[in-house]
Amino acid sequence: MSNSVLLEKLEASLPKDVTFKCYYLSTLPTSVSSLYSKFPEQQDSKTSCTKHFLVLAVNPALDKDKEEHSEVIIYAIEIFIYSSAHNVIIFVSKVDTTGYLDTLKLPKNVPSPIRTVSAIFLQYLVAKYQQPGHNTIISLFARAQDQYLFPRSVEYSGKHVQHDSGLIRWWCRVLNPILVTSQAENRRGYIIIPGLNTHETLSYVPNKVDNLWTVGHPLLEITTLKGTVAPRYLIPHFPDDPKARFLDELDEELVKGGSSNGYWRSIKTLDQFWEMMAFRQECSAGRLVGFIWIVISPNQEYIQSKHVNNSSETSRIVNTDKQDLKNSSKSKPICHSSPITKSQVSSPTLIYQTDHEGMSRQVGLNHETDSSATMKILRQPHKRKAKLTGRIIPRQPRYKLQDSVSSLLGCNQTKQKIRYHKPHQDSGQIIVDEADYHRIMELLLRLDFSNLERAISSSSRWIREARCTGCGRMKEPWGQTVIGKKVDAYPNAPKMVMNILEPRLLQKRRKIPSIKETLVQNER
């Protein structure tokens, strides 16, 4: 799936005749340590990480001569994608805005382009990295902050900072279309807001009619471990994540206590872990935070068809081999129809017959002497093999159908080779390595977005530096124009309020008499 698909979706969803500039940066797949703590006697799971950074910019200037130099960044999102043998995890690292979207002076009733771009970009990555037979998981931690990616942008009066509850609702609305539009049968959203009960948490979730959201976590559903396992083997370690920091503190109990079974002394279950998370400083500092997941599991039809295809493919290959070997055996006669001469005796010829299982066995050796014309059957040498003849038919790869990790109910695990899918490498307009990506992000965090003039200068510098870094590794032009095509019906029309009362229940409001009428009525 090329970037043109992403641009087409953005054009179809953004407001009509509004021009945006899209900058898309990604890294090469890098081998990283597993997100989960290694289980004893478990084979190391190969994991790769690809980082994606999408930037949206606009032109606030009215002078067309300065169009190239007056671009200002309005939005950016950073996403890490972890690919392993069983799961594809899309971790939303950071999302931030500068507030300079108000320079476009869009109508108030136009949907927010920020939410639209976030939803489309996540849908694009899910469709691109989703693999048959793998769980696709979106994970994020919603916490309201003044600024994440753009320094001093909070000083601009036009920036609207979402409060804690509003940010959680905003993310649920961004992720909900992924659940609604997904073709997978097994799809569900999960949410945990520490400090709130189930009824209070459900008030933040849209589309409660379809039952696509659950208050809880999917850690038990997405794990490959079977049986009762310590919580530390089920919780992933994401960068800059409060769960990871809490895990590091709890792991110190294992070092001090010398425990080898992986259980902490203070916390024994996942429910206790989430209860204690509510008392952490990051979750109890007077602001609400949310842990949100979207899990898209493979359909059962695919798993069943996979078994059927493999069995049918195997039988087809075996039948083909039998037929070819049968034809090759027919091409070589087993015995001579003509009398055996002395020239044939001087160079004995081994004659083979091939059975249906493809194994070669010796039938006989024609040998004639002057004293006797008997045929003696000799055995074939052990290391000598028959020459295969006939057409060569390539065999299709046979897929493994079993998990690499066996049952963990107190027994040793069987080490099996895990099938590993190579991640996609054609993502961003510019593809850089890990060191260059880190340098570009460090530059962004040292710029100034406090006012429009400084924001334009900082945006121009970052765009120029990123282009120089990716010089020679550009798949597509750096920065592509996106012109919105979405037309809203009656964009300037006021909203009509419908009267839901029946006409029979409507009563005329009693006229209140004035003071003069009251005095006249009293005199009478």
C-alpha positions in Angstrom: 0.0 0.0 0.0 1.7 3.2 -1.2 1.4 6.7 0.3 -0.9 7.7 -2.5 -3.6 5.8 -0.7 -3.1 7.8 2.4 -3.1 11.1 0.4 -6.3 10.1 -1.4 -8.1 9.3 1.9 -6.9 12.6 3.4 -8.2 14.6 0.4 -11.6 12.9 0.6 -12.0 13.7 4.3 -10.6 17.2 4.7 -12.7 20.3 4.1 -13.2 21.4 0.5 -10.6 23.7 -1.1 -8.5 23.8 2.1 -4.8 23.2 1.3 -2.5 21.3 3.6 1.1 20.1 3.3 1.8 16.5 4.4 5.3 15.5 5.5 5.8 11.8 6.3 9.0 10.4 7.9 9.8 6.8 8.8 12.7 4.7 9.9 14.1 1.4 8.7 13.0 -1.7 10.7 15.4 -2.0 13.7 15.8 -5.2 15.8 14.8 -4.4 19.4 14.4 -6.4 22.5 11.0 -8.0 23.2 8.3 -5.8 24.7 7.6 -8.6 27.3 9.9 -10.0 30.0 11.4 -13.2 28.9 9.8 -16.3 30.4 12.2 -19.0 31.8 13.2 -21.5 29.1 11.4 -19.6 26.4 12.9 -18.9 23.1 13.7 -15.3 22.4 11.1 -13.7 20.2 12.4 -11.6 17.3 10.9 -8.1 17.4 11.5 -5.2 15.1 10.4 -1.6 15.5 9.5 1.0 12.8 8.9 4.6 13.8 6.5 6.8 11.8 6.2 10.6 12.1 3.5 12.5 10.2 3.5 16.3 10.1 0.7 18.6 8.8 1.5 22.2 7.8 -0.5 25.1 6.3 0.2 28.4 4.7 -1.2 31.2 6.8 0.3 34.0 4.6 -1.9 35.8 2.0 1.1 36.8 -0.1 1.6 34.0 -2.7 5.2 35.1 -3.3 6.1 34.0 0.2 4.1 30.8 0.1 7.2 28.5 0.2 8.7 30.3 3.2 5.6 30.8 5.3 4.5 27.3 6.0 3.8 26.6 9.7 3.4 23.2 11.3 0.0 22.7 12.9 0.0 19.0 13.9 2.3 16.0 14.3 1.9 12.4 15.4 4.6 9.9 16.3 3.8 6.1 16.2 6.0 3.1 16.9 5.1 -0.2 15.2 6.4 -3.4 16.8 6.3 -6.5 14.7 6.8 -10.0 16.1 5.9 -13.6 15.2 2.5 -13.3 16.7 1.4 -9.7 17.1 1.6 -6.3 15.4 1.5 -3.6 18.0 0.9 0.0 17.0 1.9 2.2 19.9 0.9 5.9 19.7 3.8 7.7 21.3 3.0 11.4 21.0 0.4 13.7 19.4 0.6 17.5 19.6 -0.7 20.6 17.9 0.7 24.2 17.7 -2.7 26.0 17.6 -2.0 27.7 14.3 -4.9 26.0 12.6 -6.9 29.0 13.5 -5.0 31.0 10.8 -7.1 29.2 8.2 -10.3 30.7 9.8 -12.4 27.6 9.2 -16.1 27.7 10.0 -17.0 26.5 13.5 -19.3 23.8 12.2 -16.5 22.1 10.1 -15.2 18.9 11.7 -11.7 19.2 13.2 -9.0 18.3 10.7 -6.8 17.1 13.5 -9.1 14.3 14.6 -9.8 13.4 10.9 -6.0 13.1 10.1 -5.3 11.1 13.3 -8.1 8.6 12.5 -7.1 8.2 8.8 -3.4 7.8 9.6 -4.1 5.0 12.1 -6.5 3.3 9.7 -3.8 3.5 7.0 -1.1 1.9 9.3 -3.5 -0.9 10.4 -4.4 -1.8 6.8 -0.7 -1.7 5.8 0.8 -3.7 8.6 -2.0 -6.1 9.3 -0.9 -9.7 8.7 -3.1 -12.8 8.3 -3.1 -14.9 11.5 -1.6 -12.1 13.6 -3.3 -9.9 16.2 -3.2 -6.2 15.4 -3.2 -4.1 18.5 -3.3 -0.3 18.9 -2.2 0.9 22.4 -1.9 4.3 23.8 -1.8 6.2 27.1 -4.1 9.3 27.1 -2.7 12.0 29.4 -3.4 15.8 29.0 -0.3 18.0 28.7 0.3 21.5 27.7 2.8 20.5 25.0 4.5 17.3 23.8 6.4 18.0 20.6 6.3 21.8 20.0 8.2 23.8 22.7 6.5 27.0 24.0 3.5 26.4 21.8 1.3 26.7 24.9 2.2 30.4 25.0 0.2 31.0 21.8 -3.3 32.1 22.6 -4.9 30.2 19.8 -3.8 26.8 21.0 -6.6 24.9 22.7 -5.3 22.4 25.3 -7.7 19.5 25.9 -8.5 18.8 29.5 -8.2 15.3 30.9 -11.7 14.0 30.4 -12.0 15.7 27.0 -8.8 14.1 25.7 -10.0 10.6 26.7 -13.3 11.2 24.9 -11.4 12.6 21.9 -9.2 9.5 21.6 -12.2 7.1 21.8 -13.8 9.0 18.9 -10.6 8.8 16.9 -10.3 5.0 17.4 -14.0 4.1 17.2 -14.1 4.3 13.3 -11.4 1.6 13.2 -13.7 -0.7 15.0 -16.7 0.2 13.0 -15.1 -0.1 9.6 -13.0 -3.2 10.3 -14.0 -6.4 8.4 -12.7 -8.7 11.1 -15.2 -10.5 13.2 -13.1 -10.4 16.4 -12.5 -6.7 17.1 -12.9 -4.9 20.4 -11.9 -1.8 22.2 -10.7 -1.8 25.8 -10.4 1.1 28.2 -9.2 1.6 31.7 -9.5 4.9 33.6 -7.9 4.5 37.0 -10.1 5.7 39.8 -13.4 5.3 37.9 -15.8 2.4 38.1 -17.3 0.6 35.1 -20.4 2.8 34.8 -18.4 6.0 34.9 -15.9 4.7 32.4 -18.5 3.7 29.9 -19.7 7.4 29.7 -16.4 8.2 27.8 -17.0 5.5 25.1 -19.0 6.3 22.0 -21.2 3.8 20.2 -22.2 1.7 23.2 -25.1 0.1 21.2 -22.9 -2.2 19.2 -21.0 -3.5 22.3 -17.6 -2.9 20.7 -16.0 -1.5 23.9 -15.2 -3.2 27.1 -14.0 -1.8 30.4 -10.8 -3.7 31.1 -7.6 -4.8 29.4 -6.8 -7.3 26.7 -3.4 -8.5 28.2 -4.7 -12.0 28.7 -6.2 -12.3 25.3 -3.2 -11.2 23.3 -0.5 -13.2 25.1 1.0 -16.3 23.6 1.6 -17.9 27.0 -0.7 -20.6 28.3 -1.8 -21.3 31.8 -1.2 -19.3 35.0 1.6 -16.9 34.4 3.1 -14.1 36.6 1.8 -10.6 35.6 5.3 -9.4 34.7 5.3 -11.6 31.7 2.0 -10.2 30.4 2.6 -6.4 30.5 4.5 -4.8 27.7 7.3 -2.3 28.2 6.6 0.7 26.0 8.9 3.8 26.0 7.8 6.7 28.3 4.9 4.7 29.6 3.7 4.7 33.3 3.2 0.9 33.2 6.8 0.3 32.3 8.0 2.6 35.1 5.9 0.7 37.6 7.2 -2.6 36.3 10.8 -1.5 36.8 10.1 -0.7 40.4 8.3 -4.0 41.0 11.1 -5.9 39.4 13.4 -4.6 42.1 11.5 -6.9 44.5 12.7 -9.9 42.5 16.3 -8.8 42.8 16.2 -8.2 46.5 14.1 -11.3 47.3 15.9 -13.6 44.9 12.6 -15.0 43.5 12.9 -17.2 40.5 9.2 -17.8 39.7 8.6 -14.3 38.4 6.0 -13.3 41.0 6.3 -10.0 42.9 6.0 -10.0 46.7 3.4 -7.2 46.8 1.3 -7.8 43.6 0.2 -11.3 42.5 -2.5 -10.7 39.8 -3.2 -8.2 37.0 -6.3 -6.9 38.9 -4.0 -5.9 41.8 -1.6 -4.3 39.4 -4.3 -2.0 37.9 -5.7 -1.2 41.4 -2.2 0.0 42.4 -1.8 1.9 39.2 -4.7 4.2 40.4 -2.4 5.3 43.3 0.6 6.2 41.1 1.5 9.8 40.9 0.9 9.9 37.1 -2.6 8.5 37.6 -3.7 10.3 40.8 -2.3 13.9 40.3 -5.8 15.4 40.1 -6.2 14.6 36.4 -7.8 11.6 34.7 -5.7 9.4 32.5 -6.8 6.6 30.2 -5.3 3.3 28.9 -6.9 2.5 25.6 -6.4 -0.6 23.4 -7.9 -1.7 20.0 -7.5 -5.4 19.3 -8.3 -6.9 15.9 -7.9 -10.7 15.9 -7.8 -13.0 12.9 -11.0 -14.6 11.8 -11.6 -18.2 12.6 -12.4 -18.8 8.9 -8.8 -17.9 8.0 -7.4 -20.3 10.6 -9.6 -23.1 9.4 -8.9 -22.4 5.7 -5.2 -22.3 6.6 -5.4 -25.9 7.9 -7.5 -27.0 4.9 -5.1 -25.4 2.4 -2.1 -26.9 3.9 -3.6 -30.4 4.0 -4.8 -30.2 0.4 -1.5 -28.7 -0.7 0.3 -31.6 1.0 -1.9 -34.2 -0.6 -1.6 -32.5 -4.0 2.2 -32.6 -3.8 2.3 -36.2 -2.7 0.0 -37.3 -5.5 2.0 -35.3 -8.1 5.2 -37.0 -6.9 3.6 -40.4 -7.1 2.4 -39.8 -10.7 5.8 -38.5 -11.8 7.7 -41.3 -10.3 5.3 -43.8 -11.8 5.8 -42.3 -15.2 9.6 -42.3 -14.8 9.5 -46.0 -13.8 7.5 -46.7 -17.0 10.2 -45.1 -19.1 12.8 -47.6 -17.9 12.0 -51.3 -18.5 12.6 -53.7 -15.6 13.8 -56.7 -17.7 15.3 -57.1 -21.2 13.0 -58.5 -23.8 15.9 -59.4 -26.1 18.6 -62.0 -25.3 21.5 -60.8 -23.2 24.8 -60.6 -25.1 28.4 -60.8 -23.8 28.8 -57.1 -24.4 26.2 -56.6 -21.8 27.9 -59.0 -19.4 31.2 -57.0 -19.6 29.4 -53.9 -18.3 26.7 -55.0 -15.8 23.7 -52.7 -15.7 21.7 -52.2 -12.5 18.0 -52.0 -13.1 15.8 -50.2 -10.5 12.1 -50.1 -9.9 10.5 -47.2 -8.1 7.6 -47.8 -5.8 4.7 -45.4 -5.0 6.5 -44.0 -1.9 9.3 -42.6 -4.0 11.9 -45.1 -2.5 14.3 -46.8 -4.9 15.1 -50.4 -4.5 17.2 -52.8 -6.5 15.5 -55.5 -8.6 18.3 -57.4 -10.2 21.5 -57.6 -12.2 21.6 -59.3 -15.6 24.7 -61.4 -15.7 25.3 -64.2 -18.1 28.4 -66.5 -18.3 29.3 -69.4 -20.7 28.6 -72.0 -18.1 25.2 -70.7 -17.0 22.7 -68.1 -18.0 21.1 -67.5 -14.7 20.2 -64.1 -13.3 21.6 -63.2 -9.9 20.0 -60.5 -7.8 22.5 -58.3 -6.1 22.0 -55.6 -3.6 22.5 -51.9 -4.4 25.4 -50.2 -2.7 24.3 -48.2 0.4 25.5 -44.8 -0.8 24.4 -45.1 -4.4 21.2 -43.3 -5.3 19.0 -43.6 -8.3 18.9 -40.8 -10.8 15.6 -38.9 -10.8 14.1 -38.1 -14.2 11.1 -36.3 -15.4 9.7 -32.8 -14.9 10.7 -30.9 -11.8 7.6 -29.5 -10.0 8.4 -26.7 -7.5 6.8 -27.2 -4.1 4.9 -24.5 -2.2 6.1 -23.6 1.3 4.4 -25.5 4.1 3.2 -23.2 6.9 3.5 -24.2 10.6 0.2 -24.3 12.3 1.3 -24.7 15.9 2.3 -22.0 18.4 6.0 -21.8 19.2 5.2 -21.9 22.9 3.7 -25.0 24.4 1.5 -25.2 27.5 3.2 -23.7 30.6 1.3 -25.6 33.3 4.5 -26.4 35.3 6.3 -28.3 32.6 9.3 -27.4 30.5 8.7 -25.7 27.2 9.5 -27.1 23.9 11.8 -24.9 21.9 10.4 -24.4 18.4 11.3 -22.2 15.6 9.0 -19.2 15.3 7.9 -17.9 11.9 9.0 -14.3 11.6 7.5 -11.9 9.1 9.8 -9.2 7.7 8.3 -5.8 8.2 7.4 -3.4 5.5 10.1 -1.0 4.5 8.3 1.3 2.1 6.4 3.7 4.3 7.4 7.3 4.6 8.4 9.9 2.0 11.8 9.9 3.6 13.3 6.7 5.2 16.1 7.3 7.7 18.0 5.2 10.2 17.6 5.3 13.9 20.4 7.8 14.6 19.2 10.3 12.0 15.6 10.0 13.3 16.7 10.7 16.8 18.7 13.8 15.7 15.7 15.1 13.8 13.4 14.7 16.8 15.9 16.4 19.1 16.0 19.3 16.7 12.2 19.7 16.8 12.2 19.7 20.7 14.7 22.7 20.7 12.7 25.0 18.4 10.3 27.8 19.4 6.6 27.9 18.5 5.5 30.7 20.9 4.2 33.1 18.2 3.4 32.9 14.5 6.6 34.5 13.2 8.9 32.2 15.3 6.7 29.2 14.4 7.1 29.8 10.7 10.9 30.1 11.1 11.1 26.9 13.2 8.9 25.0 10.8 11.0 26.0 7.9 14.2 25.0 9.6 12.9 21.6 10.7 11.5 20.8 7.2 14.8 21.8 5.6 16.9 19.8 8.0 14.8 16.7 7.6 15.0 17.0 3.8 18.8 17.2 4.0 19.0 14.2 6.3 16.9 12.1 4.0 18.7 13.3 0.8 19.3 10.3 -1.4 16.8 8.1 0.5 13.5 9.7 -0.7 10.9 7.4 -2.0 8.6 10.4 -2.9 8.9 14.2 -2.9 9.4 15.6 0.6 6.1 17.4 1.4 3.0 16.7 -0.7 0.1 19.0 -1.1 -3.3 17.8 0.0 -6.4 19.8 -1.1 -9.6 18.8 0.7 -12.6 17.6 -1.3 -15.2 17.0 1.4 -18.3 19.1 0.9 -20.6 19.5 3.9 -24.3 20.0 3.3 -25.4 23.5 4.1 -22.1 24.4 6.0 -23.4 27.9 7.0 -27.0 26.9 7.8 -28.0 27.2 11.4 -28.9 24.0 13.2 -32.7 23.3 13.4 -34.2 22.2 16.6 -37.1 19.8 16.2 -40.1 19.9 18.5 -40.7 16.5 19.9 -43.9 17.3 21.8 -47.3 16.4 20.3 -49.5 19.3 19.2 -52.2 18.3 21.6 -49.9 18.8 24.5 -48.9 22.3 23.5 -50.6 25.1 25.4 -50.6 28.8 24.7 -48.6 30.8 27.2 -50.9 32.9 29.4 -50.4 36.6 28.8 -49.1 38.5 31.8 -51.1 41.7 32.3 -49.2 45.0 32.5 -49.2 47.2 35.6 -51.7 49.6 34.0 -54.2 46.9 33.1 -53.9 45.6 36.7 -54.7 49.0 38.2 -57.7 49.4 35.9 -59.0 46.0 36.8 -58.6 46.7 40.5 -60.6 50.0 40.3 -63.5 48.1 38.8 
